Amino acid sequence: MPARLLTVYQAAELLGTSVRFPRRLIEERRITFVKVGRHVRIPEPAIAAYIENNTVQPVERRYGKVA
């Protein structure tokens, strides 16, 4: 089954942002999108990939003696 295609509004809701943010991602070609006629859709896996690629892992601090 093909991936679910989300509207810009649905993508914004998933990302927890305004609609302007996914539109900017599309304009800057920073996320995969599909043109369906004049409509723009974002595949759901593209949102998951964007989140994974932009997730910053915490730095583990090491406490100890400094030489």
Buried (B, 14 or more C-beta within 10 A) or exposed (E): EEBEBBBBEBBBEBBEEEBEBBBEBBEEEEBBBEEEEEEBBBBBEBBEEBEEEEEEEEEEEEEEEEE
